[in-house]
Structure formats: structure tokens, C-alpha cells
Amino acid sequence: MATASQAAPDQDPIARGKAIVTHNCAACHAVGTTGDSPNPTAPRFRQLSERYDVEALAEGLAEGLTVGHGPMPEWTFPPDDVTAIVAYLKSIQAPAGAQTVPPSKPRP
């Protein structure tokens, strides 16, 4: 089960959040401002605000996922990591009304 990151607790929250998602999520999700997700069905983190209120994701991140599904592993994050993850996710969202590239289609 994924838990805390390798990020330093006194690190800038956005940098800490980036380190956490890079360590725990990048195997399946596009966690940066460009690129496709390695798993074509995994949402790109920079586009989460198109589907969710990013601030509201904090509750789900705090509760974690205790029963994995498919390739998605079980995970939980402590409160400081949740705050950092949300700060990072908010920092990479496209501005409202910005043109985004549609998600890629699964490869055959």
C-alpha cells in the first residue's frame, strides 16, 4: 500500500506535492503539465479540474483507496501529504476556458 512520499516535510507544498505524485502516481498518470498518461485510461492530473473540484479531492485523498481495482493500487496519504498534493494539482490545472488537448484514445 502506498503511503507517505520521499518528499521532505519542510519542502514548499507545491514541490512536495509534485514529488509525492511523481513517486506514487506517475506509473499510470500524466502528473505534469504535458504528456499522456502511461495508462491511457488514467486521467491526466493537469485536467482533473475538468471533471472534479480539485479542492474537494482532498477528502478522497485523505480517505485513500483501501481496495485496489485493476491496476490501481491501495493507498493512503497523511494530512500534510494531502495538503501538498492538492496544492500541486491546483498549480497545474489549465486556466478556466483554456483549450486543452482531448485525452488520447487507448492504443490497440
Biopython code that builds the backbone (N, CA, C, O; Angstrom):
import numpy as np
from Bio.PDB.StructureBuilder import StructureBuilder

atoms = [
    (1, "MET", "N", (0.853, -1.168, 0.000)),
    (1, "MET", "CA", (0.000, 0.000, 0.000)),
    (1, "MET", "C", (0.903, 1.236, 0.000)),
    (1, "MET", "O", (1.798, 1.351, 0.838)),
    (2, "ALA", "N", (0.675, 2.146, -0.922)),
    (2, "ALA", "CA", (1.441, 3.396, -0.959)),
    (2, "ALA", "C", (1.035, 4.267, 0.222)),
    (2, "ALA", "O", (-0.140, 4.340, 0.581)),
    (3, "THR", "N", (2.007, 4.914, 0.809)),
    (3, "THR", "CA", (1.708, 5.835, 1.904)),
    (3, "THR", "C", (2.494, 7.109, 1.689)),
    (3, "THR", "O", (2.444, 7.688, 0.604)),
    (4, "ALA", "N", (3.206, 7.552, 2.681)),
    (4, "ALA", "CA", (3.938, 8.811, 2.610)),
    (4, "ALA", "C", (4.988, 8.771, 1.514)),
    (4, "ALA", "O", (5.450, 7.709, 1.096)),
    (5, "SER", "N", (5.349, 9.963, 1.064)),
    (5, "SER", "CA", (6.322, 10.090, -0.010)),
    (5, "SER", "C", (7.736, 10.173, 0.532)),
    (5, "SER", "O", (7.982, 10.097, 1.736)),
    (6, "GLN", "N", (8.647, 10.331, -0.404)),
    (6, "GLN", "CA", (10.041, 10.555, -0.055)),
    (6, "GLN", "C", (10.321, 12.050, 0.096)),
    (6, "GLN", "O", (11.457, 12.434, 0.377)),
    (7, "ALA", "N", (9.306, 12.900, -0.085)),
    (7, "ALA", "CA", (9.488, 14.351, -0.036)),
    (7, "ALA", "C", (9.762, 14.813, 1.392)),
    (7, "ALA", "O", (9.244, 14.246, 2.355)),
    (8, "ALA", "N", (10.580, 15.844, 1.507)),
    (8, "ALA", "CA", (10.906, 16.405, 2.823)),
    (8, "ALA", "C", (9.726, 17.204, 3.353)),
    (8, "ALA", "O", (9.124, 17.972, 2.602)),
    (9, "PRO", "N", (9.374, 17.044, 4.643)),
    (9, "PRO", "CA", (8.212, 17.734, 5.204)),
    (9, "PRO", "C", (8.309, 19.255, 5.147)),
    (9, "PRO", "O", (7.280, 19.926, 5.075)),
    (10, "ASP", "N", (9.528, 19.821, 5.179)),
    (10, "ASP", "CA", (9.661, 21.274, 5.182)),
    (10, "ASP", "C", (9.772, 21.857, 3.775)),
    (10, "ASP", "O", (10.009, 23.054, 3.616)),
    (11, "GLN", "N", (9.604, 21.029, 2.769)),
    (11, "GLN", "CA", (9.672, 21.460, 1.380)),
    (11, "GLN", "C", (8.451, 22.317, 1.031)),
    (11, "GLN", "O", (7.393, 22.160, 1.639)),
    (12, "ASP", "N", (8.593, 23.228, 0.051)),
    (12, "ASP", "CA", (7.474, 24.006, -0.469)),
    (12, "ASP", "C", (6.321, 23.051, -0.792)),
    (12, "ASP", "O", (6.557, 22.004, -1.394)),
    (13, "PRO", "N", (5.067, 23.384, -0.406)),
    (13, "PRO", "CA", (3.953, 22.447, -0.612)),
    (13, "PRO", "C", (3.773, 22.005, -2.068)),
    (13, "PRO", "O", (3.492, 20.834, -2.321)),
    (14, "ILE", "N", (3.930, 22.917, -3.019)),
    (14, "ILE", "CA", (3.756, 22.532, -4.422)),
    (14, "ILE", "C", (4.856, 21.560, -4.845)),
    (14, "ILE", "O", (4.576, 20.548, -5.488)),
    (15, "ALA", "N", (6.095, 21.859, -4.490)),
    (15, "ALA", "CA", (7.207, 20.955, -4.823)),
    (15, "ALA", "C", (7.031, 19.616, -4.117)),
    (15, "ALA", "O", (7.308, 18.567, -4.697)),
    (16, "ARG", "N", (6.572, 19.647, -2.872)),
    (16, "ARG", "CA", (6.328, 18.411, -2.118)),
    (16, "ARG", "C", (5.234, 17.595, -2.788)),
    (16, "ARG", "O", (5.374, 16.383, -2.958)),
    (17, "GLY", "N", (4.141, 18.257, -3.170)),
    (17, "GLY", "CA", (3.049, 17.558, -3.850)),
    (17, "GLY", "C", (3.502, 16.925, -5.152)),
    (17, "GLY", "O", (3.120, 15.798, -5.470)),
    (18, "LYS", "N", (4.323, 17.657, -5.909)),
    (18, "LYS", "CA", (4.848, 17.110, -7.166)),
    (18, "LYS", "C", (5.694, 15.873, -6.892)),
    (18, "LYS", "O", (5.579, 14.874, -7.603)),
    (19, "ALA", "N", (6.538, 15.930, -5.873)),
    (19, "ALA", "CA", (7.372, 14.776, -5.524)),
    (19, "ALA", "C", (6.512, 13.581, -5.121)),
    (19, "ALA", "O", (6.816, 12.445, -5.485)),
    (20, "ILE", "N", (5.455, 13.832, -4.382)),
    (20, "ILE", "CA", (4.577, 12.749, -3.924)),
    (20, "ILE", "C", (3.892, 12.075, -5.103)),
    (20, "ILE", "O", (3.917, 10.849, -5.215)),
    (21, "VAL", "N", (3.275, 12.869, -5.992)),
    (21, "VAL", "CA", (2.557, 12.250, -7.109)),
    (21, "VAL", "C", (3.516, 11.623, -8.114)),
    (21, "VAL", "O", (3.181, 10.620, -8.744)),
    (22, "THR", "N", (4.702, 12.201, -8.269)),
    (22, "THR", "CA", (5.689, 11.600, -9.167)),
    (22, "THR", "C", (6.094, 10.228, -8.634)),
    (22, "THR", "O", (6.201, 9.269, -9.398)),
    (23, "HIS", "N", (6.316, 10.139, -7.336)),
    (23, "HIS", "CA", (6.728, 8.876, -6.713)),
    (23, "HIS", "C", (5.607, 7.827, -6.717)),
    (23, "HIS", "O", (5.860, 6.645, -6.952)),
    (24, "ASN", "N", (4.377, 8.263, -6.456)),
    (24, "ASN", "CA", (3.283, 7.316, -6.242)),
    (24, "ASN", "C", (2.335, 7.117, -7.422)),
    (24, "ASN", "O", (1.663, 6.088, -7.497)),
    (25, "CYS", "N", (2.264, 8.074, -8.342)),
    (25, "CYS", "CA", (1.189, 8.052, -9.336)),
    (25, "CYS", "C", (1.655, 8.027, -10.789)),
    (25, "CYS", "O", (0.888, 7.654, -11.677)),
    (26, "ALA", "N", (2.905, 8.420, -11.040)),
    (26, "ALA", "CA", (3.370, 8.617, -12.416)),
    (26, "ALA", "C", (3.472, 7.333, -13.232)),
    (26, "ALA", "O", (3.587, 7.398, -14.456)),
    (27, "ALA", "N", (3.434, 6.186, -12.597)),
    (27, "ALA", "CA", (3.489, 4.939, -13.365)),
    (27, "ALA", "C", (2.257, 4.788, -14.260)),
    (27, "ALA", "O", (2.316, 4.127, -15.296)),
    (28, "CYS", "N", (1.141, 5.404, -13.855)),
    (28, "CYS", "CA", (-0.094, 5.297, -14.637)),
    (28, "CYS", "C", (-0.616, 6.643, -15.135)),
    (28, "CYS", "O", (-1.189, 6.716, -16.222)),
    (29, "HIS", "N", (-0.425, 7.706, -14.358)),
    (29, "HIS", "CA", (-0.996, 9.021, -14.679)),
    (29, "HIS", "C", (0.053, 9.984, -15.218)),
    (29, "HIS", "O", (1.217, 9.931, -14.820)),
    (30, "ALA", "N", (-0.366, 10.870, -16.131)),
    (30, "ALA", "CA", (0.458, 12.016, -16.509)),
    (30, "ALA", "C", (0.343, 12.997, -15.344)),
    (30, "ALA", "O", (-0.731, 13.548, -15.102)),
    (31, "VAL", "N", (1.431, 13.214, -14.631)),
    (31, "VAL", "CA", (1.373, 14.039, -13.421)),
    (31, "VAL", "C", (1.897, 15.452, -13.645)),
    (31, "VAL", "O", (1.824, 16.285, -12.742)),
    (32, "GLY", "N", (2.419, 15.733, -14.827)),
    (32, "GLY", "CA", (2.970, 17.057, -15.114)),
    (32, "GLY", "C", (2.052, 17.884, -15.996)),
    (32, "GLY", "O", (0.870, 17.581, -16.156)),
    (33, "THR", "N", (2.624, 18.933, -16.561)),
    (33, "THR", "CA", (1.844, 19.862, -17.379)),
    (33, "THR", "C", (1.787, 19.458, -18.847)),
    (33, "THR", "O", (1.118, 20.122, -19.639)),
    (34, "THR", "N", (2.471, 18.390, -19.221)),
    (34, "THR", "CA", (2.444, 17.908, -20.602)),
    (34, "THR", "C", (2.452, 16.388, -20.604)),
    (34, "THR", "O", (2.692, 15.753, -19.577)),
    (35, "GLY", "N", (2.190, 15.822, -21.757)),
    (35, "GLY", "CA", (2.309, 14.382, -21.936)),
    (35, "GLY", "C", (1.034, 13.612, -21.658)),
    (35, "GLY", "O", (0.102, 14.098, -21.017)),
    (36, "ASP", "N", (1.033, 12.390, -22.167)),
    (36, "ASP", "CA", (-0.087, 11.479, -21.969)),
    (36, "ASP", "C", (0.183, 10.581, -20.775)),
    (36, "ASP", "O", (1.332, 10.372, -20.388)),
    (37, "SER", "N", (-0.879, 10.058, -20.200)),
    (37, "SER", "CA", (-0.739, 9.100, -19.110)),
    (37, "SER", "C", (-0.184, 7.796, -19.666)),
    (37, "SER", "O", (-0.625, 7.346, -20.723)),
    (38, "PRO", "N", (0.785, 7.171, -18.972)),
    (38, "PRO", "CA", (1.287, 5.868, -19.417)),
    (38, "PRO", "C", (0.167, 4.837, -19.574)),
    (38, "PRO", "O", (0.202, 4.010, -20.485)),
    (39, "ASN", "N", (-0.821, 4.889, -18.688)),
    (39, "ASN", "CA", (-2.021, 4.061, -18.820)),
    (39, "ASN", "C", (-3.060, 4.947, -19.503)),
    (39, "ASN", "O", (-3.518, 5.915, -18.895)),
    (40, "PRO", "N", (-3.448, 4.653, -20.743)),
    (40, "PRO", "CA", (-4.341, 5.543, -21.471)),
    (40, "PRO", "C", (-5.709, 5.751, -20.823)),
    (40, "PRO", "O", (-6.414, 6.693, -21.184)),
    (41, "THR", "N", (-6.100, 4.903, -19.883)),
    (41, "THR", "CA", (-7.387, 5.101, -19.212)),
    (41, "THR", "C", (-7.258, 5.936, -17.939)),
    (41, "THR", "O", (-8.266, 6.311, -17.340)),
    (42, "ALA", "N", (-6.030, 6.227, -17.523)),
    (42, "ALA", "CA", (-5.796, 7.007, -16.298)),
    (42, "ALA", "C", (-5.857, 8.496, -16.628)),
    (42, "ALA", "O", (-5.195, 8.941, -17.565)),
    (43, "PRO", "N", (-6.636, 9.272, -15.879)),
    (43, "PRO", "CA", (-6.743, 10.699, -16.193)),
    (43, "PRO", "C", (-5.422, 11.443, -16.019)),
    (43, "PRO", "O", (-4.614, 11.125, -15.147)),
    (44, "ARG", "N", (-5.233, 12.434, -16.869)),
    (44, "ARG", "CA", (-4.087, 13.338, -16.741)),
    (44, "ARG", "C", (-4.363, 14.265, -15.567)),
    (44, "ARG", "O", (-5.432, 14.872, -15.497)),
    (45, "PHE", "N", (-3.430, 14.380, -14.661)),
    (45, "PHE", "CA", (-3.653, 15.201, -13.474)),
    (45, "PHE", "C", (-3.889, 16.665, -13.816)),
    (45, "PHE", "O", (-4.626, 17.342, -13.099)),
    (46, "ARG", "N", (-3.292, 17.174, -14.881)),
    (46, "ARG", "CA", (-3.464, 18.584, -15.239)),
    (46, "ARG", "C", (-4.875, 18.888, -15.731)),
    (46, "ARG", "O", (-5.241, 20.055, -15.873)),
    (47, "GLN", "N", (-5.670, 17.852, -15.994)),
    (47, "GLN", "CA", (-7.030, 18.037, -16.479)),
    (47, "GLN", "C", (-8.087, 17.604, -15.462)),
    (47, "GLN", "O", (-9.265, 17.514, -15.805)),
    (48, "LEU", "N", (-7.693, 17.341, -14.247)),
    (48, "LEU", "CA", (-8.656, 16.890, -13.241)),
    (48, "LEU", "C", (-9.764, 17.906, -13.005)),
    (48, "LEU", "O", (-10.903, 17.523, -12.738)),
    (49, "SER", "N", (-9.447, 19.198, -13.100)),
    (49, "SER", "CA", (-10.458, 20.224, -12.823)),
    (49, "SER", "C", (-11.564, 20.239, -13.871)),
    (49, "SER", "O", (-12.603, 20.864, -13.658)),
    (50, "GLU", "N", (-11.363, 19.570, -14.988)),
    (50, "GLU", "CA", (-12.420, 19.461, -15.991)),
    (50, "GLU", "C", (-13.501, 18.483, -15.536)),
    (50, "GLU", "O", (-14.627, 18.518, -16.031)),
    (51, "ARG", "N", (-13.153, 17.614, -14.593)),
    (51, "ARG", "CA", (-14.090, 16.595, -14.115)),
    (51, "ARG", "C", (-14.424, 16.715, -12.635)),
    (51, "ARG", "O", (-15.472, 16.249, -12.190)),
    (52, "TYR", "N", (-13.526, 17.344, -11.872)),
    (52, "TYR", "CA", (-13.682, 17.380, -10.419)),
    (52, "TYR", "C", (-13.335, 18.755, -9.872)),
    (52, "TYR", "O", (-12.618, 19.528, -10.509)),
    (53, "ASP", "N", (-13.848, 19.049, -8.690)),
    (53, "ASP", "CA", (-13.386, 20.201, -7.920)),
    (53, "ASP", "C", (-12.101, 19.730, -7.241)),
    (53, "ASP", "O", (-12.139, 18.896, -6.337)),
    (54, "VAL", "N", (-10.971, 20.265, -7.680)),
    (54, "VAL", "CA", (-9.681, 19.779, -7.179)),
    (54, "VAL", "C", (-9.596, 19.919, -5.662)),
    (54, "VAL", "O", (-9.060, 19.033, -4.996)),
    (55, "GLU", "N", (-10.108, 21.002, -5.109)),
    (55, "GLU", "CA", (-10.086, 21.195, -3.652)),
    (55, "GLU", "C", (-10.855, 20.064, -2.953)),
    (55, "GLU", "O", (-10.461, 19.612, -1.878)),
    (56, "ALA", "N", (-11.946, 19.617, -3.567)),
    (56, "ALA", "CA", (-12.761, 18.554, -2.971)),
    (56, "ALA", "C", (-12.067, 17.192, -3.031)),
    (56, "ALA", "O", (-12.468, 16.270, -2.322)),
    (57, "LEU", "N", (-11.046, 17.053, -3.856)),
    (57, "LEU", "CA", (-10.312, 15.788, -3.912)),
    (57, "LEU", "C", (-9.581, 15.496, -2.606)),
    (57, "LEU", "O", (-9.208, 14.352, -2.345)),
    (58, "ALA", "N", (-9.377, 16.517, -1.791)),
    (58, "ALA", "CA", (-8.664, 16.331, -0.525)),
    (58, "ALA", "C", (-9.322, 15.255, 0.334)),
    (58, "ALA", "O", (-8.634, 14.439, 0.946)),
    (59, "GLU", "N", (-10.646, 15.253, 0.380)),
    (59, "GLU", "CA", (-11.341, 14.260, 1.208)),
    (59, "GLU", "C", (-11.048, 12.842, 0.722)),
    (59, "GLU", "O", (-10.749, 11.956, 1.523)),
    (60, "GLY", "N", (-11.134, 12.633, -0.581)),
    (60, "GLY", "CA", (-10.848, 11.313, -1.130)),
    (60, "GLY", "C", (-9.402, 10.901, -0.927)),
    (60, "GLY", "O", (-9.113, 9.739, -0.644)),
    (61, "LEU", "N", (-8.485, 11.867, -1.074)),
    (61, "LEU", "CA", (-7.073, 11.565, -0.847)),
    (61, "LEU", "C", (-6.822, 11.197, 0.610)),
    (61, "LEU", "O", (-6.020, 10.310, 0.902)),
    (62, "ALA", "N", (-7.508, 11.878, 1.520)),
    (62, "ALA", "CA", (-7.336, 11.598, 2.949)),
    (62, "ALA", "C", (-7.903, 10.227, 3.316)),
    (62, "ALA", "O", (-7.331, 9.513, 4.139)),
    (63, "GLU", "N", (-9.030, 9.864, 2.701)),
    (63, "GLU", "CA", (-9.633, 8.560, 2.984)),
    (63, "GLU", "C", (-8.829, 7.439, 2.348)),
    (63, "GLU", "O", (-8.746, 6.339, 2.895)),
    (64, "GLY", "N", (-8.235, 7.719, 1.188)),
    (64, "GLY", "CA", (-7.435, 6.726, 0.496)),
    (64, "GLY", "C", (-8.278, 5.717, -0.252)),
    (64, "GLY", "O", (-9.504, 5.813, -0.319)),
    (65, "LEU", "N", (-7.593, 4.771, -0.800)),
    (65, "LEU", "CA", (-8.223, 3.673, -1.519)),
    (65, "LEU", "C", (-7.729, 2.409, -0.840)),
    (65, "LEU", "O", (-6.559, 2.046, -0.953)),
    (66, "THR", "N", (-8.627, 1.746, -0.137)),
    (66, "THR", "CA", (-8.209, 0.587, 0.643)),
    (66, "THR", "C", (-8.470, -0.733, -0.068)),
    (66, "THR", "O", (-8.052, -1.787, 0.410)),
    (67, "VAL", "N", (-9.152, -0.685, -1.197)),
    (67, "VAL", "CA", (-9.350, -1.874, -2.007)),
    (67, "VAL", "C", (-8.962, -1.489, -3.427)),
    (67, "VAL", "O", (-9.695, -0.768, -4.103)),
    (68, "GLY", "N", (-7.811, -1.969, -3.874)),
    (68, "GLY", "CA", (-7.350, -1.641, -5.216)),
    (68, "GLY", "C", (-8.304, -2.194, -6.265)),
    (68, "GLY", "O", (-9.056, -3.134, -6.008)),
    (69, "HIS", "N", (-8.259, -1.601, -7.439)),
    (69, "HIS", "CA", (-9.072, -2.098, -8.541)),
    (69, "HIS", "C", (-8.239, -2.051, -9.813)),
    (69, "HIS", "O", (-7.615, -1.038, -10.130)),
    (70, "GLY", "N", (-8.241, -3.166, -10.533)),
    (70, "GLY", "CA", (-7.425, -3.237, -11.735)),
    (70, "GLY", "C", (-5.988, -2.881, -11.402)),
    (70, "GLY", "O", (-5.425, -3.389, -10.432)),
    (71, "PRO", "N", (-5.395, -2.008, -12.204)),
    (71, "PRO", "CA", (-4.009, -1.631, -11.944)),
    (71, "PRO", "C", (-3.850, -0.597, -10.828)),
    (71, "PRO", "O", (-2.726, -0.282, -10.437)),
    (72, "MET", "N", (-4.968, -0.064, -10.309)),
    (72, "MET", "CA", (-4.896, 0.968, -9.267)),
    (72, "MET", "C", (-4.612, 0.307, -7.917)),
    (72, "MET", "O", (-5.418, -0.490, -7.436)),
    (73, "PRO", "N", (-3.470, 0.635, -7.303)),
    (73, "PRO", "CA", (-3.123, 0.006, -6.023)),
    (73, "PRO", "C", (-3.868, 0.642, -4.852)),
    (73, "PRO", "O", (-4.493, 1.695, -4.987)),
    (74, "GLU", "N", (-3.787, -0.015, -3.719)),
    (74, "GLU", "CA", (-4.302, 0.569, -2.478)),
    (74, "GLU", "C", (-3.361, 1.689, -2.053)),
    (74, "GLU", "O", (-2.155, 1.606, -2.285)),
    (75, "TRP", "N", (-3.909, 2.745, -1.426)),
    (75, "TRP", "CA", (-3.061, 3.837, -0.945)),
    (75, "TRP", "C", (-3.780, 4.668, 0.103)),
    (75, "TRP", "O", (-5.010, 4.701, 0.153)),
    (76, "THR", "N", (-3.009, 5.329, 0.926)),
    (76, "THR", "CA", (-3.489, 6.340, 1.872)),
    (76, "THR", "C", (-2.402, 7.405, 1.967)),
    (76, "THR", "O", (-1.225, 7.121, 1.749)),
    (77, "PHE", "N", (-2.799, 8.624, 2.291)),
    (77, "PHE", "CA", (-1.846, 9.716, 2.467)),
    (77, "PHE", "C", (-2.140, 10.444, 3.770)),
    (77, "PHE", "O", (-3.305, 10.674, 4.093)),
    (78, "PRO", "N", (-1.115, 10.808, 4.520)),
    (78, "PRO", "CA", (-1.319, 11.592, 5.741)),
    (78, "PRO", "C", (-1.747, 13.021, 5.385)),
    (78, "PRO", "O", (-1.536, 13.465, 4.256)),
    (79, "PRO", "N", (-2.347, 13.740, 6.340)),
    (79, "PRO", "CA", (-2.879, 15.085, 6.073)),
    (79, "PRO", "C", (-1.892, 16.055, 5.424)),
    (79, "PRO", "O", (-2.273, 16.790, 4.513)),
    (80, "ASP", "N", (-0.645, 16.076, 5.866)),
    (80, "ASP", "CA", (0.325, 17.002, 5.264)),
    (80, "ASP", "C", (0.577, 16.672, 3.795)),
    (80, "ASP", "O", (0.765, 17.573, 2.977)),
    (81, "ASP", "N", (0.580, 15.384, 3.461)),
    (81, "ASP", "CA", (0.754, 14.993, 2.066)),
    (81, "ASP", "C", (-0.471, 15.375, 1.242)),
    (81, "ASP", "O", (-0.334, 15.826, 0.105)),
    (82, "VAL", "N", (-1.663, 15.200, 1.799)),
    (82, "VAL", "CA", (-2.892, 15.578, 1.096)),
    (82, "VAL", "C", (-2.865, 17.065, 0.760)),
    (82, "VAL", "O", (-3.173, 17.455, -0.366)),
    (83, "THR", "N", (-2.498, 17.892, 1.730)),
    (83, "THR", "CA", (-2.419, 19.336, 1.502)),
    (83, "THR", "C", (-1.438, 19.646, 0.379)),
    (83, "THR", "O", (-1.723, 20.477, -0.483)),
    (84, "ALA", "N", (-0.298, 18.992, 0.384)),
    (84, "ALA", "CA", (0.721, 19.218, -0.643)),
    (84, "ALA", "C", (0.246, 18.735, -2.015)),
    (84, "ALA", "O", (0.468, 19.410, -3.020)),
    (85, "ILE", "N", (-0.398, 17.585, -2.061)),
    (85, "ILE", "CA", (-0.898, 17.055, -3.336)),
    (85, "ILE", "C", (-1.923, 18.008, -3.935)),
    (85, "ILE", "O", (-1.857, 18.324, -5.123)),
    (86, "VAL", "N", (-2.866, 18.466, -3.124)),
    (86, "VAL", "CA", (-3.890, 19.388, -3.622)),
    (86, "VAL", "C", (-3.252, 20.693, -4.096)),
    (86, "VAL", "O", (-3.654, 21.234, -5.126)),
    (87, "ALA", "N", (-2.269, 21.203, -3.366)),
    (87, "ALA", "CA", (-1.575, 22.429, -3.790)),
    (87, "ALA", "C", (-0.926, 22.219, -5.155)),
    (87, "ALA", "O", (-1.012, 23.086, -6.024)),
    (88, "TYR", "N", (-0.286, 21.086, -5.342)),
    (88, "TYR", "CA", (0.347, 20.803, -6.628)),
    (88, "TYR", "C", (-0.699, 20.654, -7.730)),
    (88, "TYR", "O", (-0.552, 21.242, -8.802)),
    (89, "LEU", "N", (-1.746, 19.880, -7.481)),
    (89, "LEU", "CA", (-2.776, 19.684, -8.501)),
    (89, "LEU", "C", (-3.394, 21.013, -8.920)),
    (89, "LEU", "O", (-3.614, 21.250, -10.108)),
    (90, "LYS", "N", (-3.675, 21.879, -7.948)),
    (90, "LYS", "CA", (-4.232, 23.197, -8.273)),
    (90, "LYS", "C", (-3.256, 24.001, -9.127)),
    (90, "LYS", "O", (-3.680, 24.757, -10.000)),
    (91, "SER", "N", (-1.968, 23.848, -8.890)),
    (91, "SER", "CA", (-0.969, 24.641, -9.606)),
    (91, "SER", "C", (-0.814, 24.239, -11.072)),
    (91, "SER", "O", (-0.309, 25.027, -11.871)),
    (92, "ILE", "N", (-1.236, 23.037, -11.437)),
    (92, "ILE", "CA", (-1.036, 22.587, -12.819)),
    (92, "ILE", "C", (-2.311, 22.571, -13.644)),
    (92, "ILE", "O", (-2.269, 22.196, -14.816)),
    (93, "GLN", "N", (-3.445, 22.967, -13.074)),
    (93, "GLN", "CA", (-4.688, 22.960, -13.836)),
    (93, "GLN", "C", (-4.668, 24.067, -14.884)),
    (93, "GLN", "O", (-4.170, 25.165, -14.638)),
    (94, "ALA", "N", (-5.219, 23.760, -16.058)),
    (94, "ALA", "CA", (-5.333, 24.765, -17.110)),
    (94, "ALA", "C", (-6.306, 25.844, -16.640)),
    (94, "ALA", "O", (-7.292, 25.529, -15.973)),
    (95, "PRO", "N", (-6.048, 27.113, -16.974)),
    (95, "PRO", "CA", (-6.978, 28.178, -16.595)),
    (95, "PRO", "C", (-8.365, 27.913, -17.185)),
    (95, "PRO", "O", (-8.488, 27.296, -18.243)),
    (96, "ALA", "N", (-9.403, 28.384, -16.497)),
    (96, "ALA", "CA", (-10.775, 28.204, -16.972)),
    (96, "ALA", "C", (-10.895, 28.736, -18.392)),
    (96, "ALA", "O", (-10.432, 29.836, -18.692)),
    (97, "GLY", "N", (-11.509, 27.961, -19.254)),
    (97, "GLY", "CA", (-11.716, 28.367, -20.634)),
    (97, "GLY", "C", (-10.537, 28.097, -21.548)),
    (97, "GLY", "O", (-10.623, 28.348, -22.750)),
    (98, "ALA", "N", (-9.439, 27.592, -21.008)),
    (98, "ALA", "CA", (-8.263, 27.308, -21.838)),
    (98, "ALA", "C", (-8.526, 26.083, -22.693)),
    (98, "ALA", "O", (-9.215, 25.154, -22.271)),
    (99, "GLN", "N", (-7.988, 26.087, -23.866)),
    (99, "GLN", "CA", (-8.112, 24.949, -24.776)),
    (99, "GLN", "C", (-7.193, 23.840, -24.286)),
    (99, "GLN", "O", (-6.006, 24.071, -24.059)),
    (100, "THR", "N", (-7.725, 22.659, -24.126)),
    (100, "THR", "CA", (-6.892, 21.522, -23.740)),
    (100, "THR", "C", (-6.971, 20.462, -24.820)),
    (100, "THR", "O", (-7.942, 20.399, -25.574)),
    (101, "VAL", "N", (-5.970, 19.651, -24.890)),
    (101, "VAL", "CA", (-5.931, 18.564, -25.857)),
    (101, "VAL", "C", (-6.798, 17.443, -25.320)),
    (101, "VAL", "O", (-6.666, 17.074, -24.152)),
    (102, "PRO", "N", (-7.693, 16.883, -26.149)),
    (102, "PRO", "CA", (-8.537, 15.799, -25.648)),
    (102, "PRO", "C", (-7.702, 14.590, -25.258)),
    (102, "PRO", "O", (-6.612, 14.385, -25.793)),
    (103, "PRO", "N", (-8.213, 13.783, -24.321)),
    (103, "PRO", "CA", (-7.471, 12.589, -23.911)),
    (103, "PRO", "C", (-7.203, 11.691, -25.110)),
    (103, "PRO", "O", (-8.023, 11.589, -26.022)),
    (104, "SER", "N", (-6.060, 11.051, -25.094)),
    (104, "SER", "CA", (-5.730, 10.139, -26.185)),
    (104, "SER", "C", (-6.603, 8.899, -26.087)),
    (104, "SER", "O", (-7.070, 8.524, -25.011)),
    (105, "LYS", "N", (-6.807, 8.283, -27.224)),
    (105, "LYS", "CA", (-7.597, 7.055, -27.251)),
    (105, "LYS", "C", (-6.691, 5.884, -26.900)),
    (105, "LYS", "O", (-5.501, 5.907, -27.211)),
    (106, "PRO", "N", (-7.245, 4.861, -26.255)),
    (106, "PRO", "CA", (-6.422, 3.691, -25.931)),
    (106, "PRO", "C", (-5.786, 3.122, -27.194)),
    (106, "PRO", "O", (-6.400, 3.076, -28.260)),
    (107, "ARG", "N", (-4.569, 2.703, -27.045)),
    (107, "ARG", "CA", (-3.864, 2.100, -28.177)),
    (107, "ARG", "C", (-4.356, 0.678, -28.371)),
    (107, "ARG", "O", (-4.640, -0.028, -27.404)),
    (108, "PRO", "N", (-4.456, 0.257, -29.642)),
    (108, "PRO", "CA", (-4.932, -1.130, -29.880)),
    (108, "PRO", "C", (-3.951, -2.150, -29.396)),
    (108, "PRO", "O", (-4.197, -3.350, -29.519)),
]
sb = StructureBuilder()
sb.init_structure("model")
sb.init_model(0)
sb.init_chain("A")
sb.init_seg("    ")
for serial, (resi, resn, name, xyz) in enumerate(atoms, 1):
    if name == "N":
        sb.init_residue(resn, " ", resi, " ")
    sb.init_atom(name, np.array(xyz, "f"), 0.0, 1.0, " ", f" {name:<3s}", serial, name[0])
structure = sb.get_structure()
